[in-house]
Amino acid sequence: MAFQSEGVEGGRLSPARMVTADHKLTYESLTQACPAVREAGPADAIDGLAPAFVASPASPDEAAALMRAAAARGLAVIPRGAGTR
């Protein structure tokens, strides 16, 4: 799953999305739902859009918890599967 937030310009971080307190809170809420959450990198871009975070839930319960956390933080979720594009 990839999580899109504001502050991405042309697949790169804009100055507006440097690590902020809100960014840290979002990361913490996602990692509480699933320990396999990481900051996204350029290789994680999907159709030219770079996500803020990438998660690999190990179970349906983790996936559901991630969806709840994403909804609570106002994040768009992009299901990705095994990484094929």
N, C-alpha and C positions, 0 to 999 in steps of 0.2 A: 504494500500500500504506500502510496506517496501522498504527502500532505502539502498542499499549496497555501502559501500565505502571501501577504502583500510584500512589495519591495524587491521584486525580481524584474530585472530589465534585460532583455535579450539573453536570457539564460544565465545571467551573472547577478551576484548580489549587488543591490544598489546601496548607497550610503544610508538610505532610509531603513534598510533591514540588517544593519549591523547588529551584533548580539545586544539585545536590550533585556531589561528585567522581564518584560512580557514574553520575549522569545524563550528565556530560561524557564519561566513558569509553564509555557506551552510544552517544552521539552520534558520537564518534570512530570507533567500530567500524562503525557503519552507514555513515558517510561514506567509509570505506575501501572498503566494498563497492560504493557508488554515490555519486557526487558530488552527485546531486540529492536530498539529504535536507535537511529543514528541521524546525524546531520547529513543532508543530501550533498552530493557533489555534482560536477558537470556531467558525468557519465549517467546520472540518474534522470536527466531531462527526458521528458516525454512529449513528443510532437513539438519540440522547441521550447517547452516550458520547464523551468527548473523548479522542483519542489523544495520545500524547506526541510522536510524530514522524510525518512524512509523507514518503514517498519516491516518486520517479518514475523507476523503472529504464528505461534506454534500450534494453536488450537482454535476452534470456533469461539470458545469463551474469550480468548485474548483478542480475536478479531472484533467481537461484539464490544468488548471493553474499549478498544481503540476507537471504534465508531462513536461510542458515547463520549469519550474524551475529546475527539475531534469536533463533534457537534457542540459540546460545551464551550470550546475555544473558537468556534466559528470558522473552522478549517474545511476546505474542500478536500475530498478524498478521491484518489484515483487508483482503483484496483489495478494491479500490474501482473499478477501471476508469477511465472518463473523468470520474468525479465525479458521475454521476447518482445519485439516491437513491431 
